[in-house]
């Protein structure tokens, strides 16, 4: 949380999304957790938007908290 806040304060386009209840490294288990798939989809969308030059990338379309 603090790292994301510091990035944002420095003007870095950072988005923080929490997946409460997930284990460390849960992204590696997309076949086990729906949250993992959602997080990967959110990250992929963000990277696509940033590399396409969008100034304000969209939030997670699935509505994860953040």
C-alpha positions, 0 to 999 in steps of 0.5 A: 500500500505504501509503495503504491502511494509513494509511486502515485505521489511521485506521478507514476501511474500506479494502480493498487488493487487488493485481493483480500484473503489471497495468499502471497503469489496467488497470481500463479494459481489462475486455475485454482482461484477466480481472483487470480484470473481477475487480477491477471486480466486487470494487469493485462488490461492496464499494460495494454492501455498504458502502452497504447498511450491512454493517460488514465488507464481503466480500473478492473472491469470486474470491479475488484476493490482497490 
